[in-house]
Amino acid sequence: MERLNTKLYLQNCNIMKENERLRKKALLLNQENQALLSELKQKLAKSSSSSSSPSPNTPDLNVPPSSSMASNGSNRSS
């Protein structure tokens, strides 16, 4: 029984390490996405300021920031 407990404990430690690694990667990807979105908005604003009316094909970039990243930051201890 103690051997099984030790094995499960080590598995849990490995899962927590992987979870932390993936959380950090997701955070970096989200930051990169936000920076690219900001850059795209600036370019579109420049191009629309040179023309008086926006193109009908201009995408709607008023996407709210992802709230899922904030909820994934919670720590679970099992």
Order of alpha helices (4+ residues) and beta strands (2+ residues): alpha-alpha
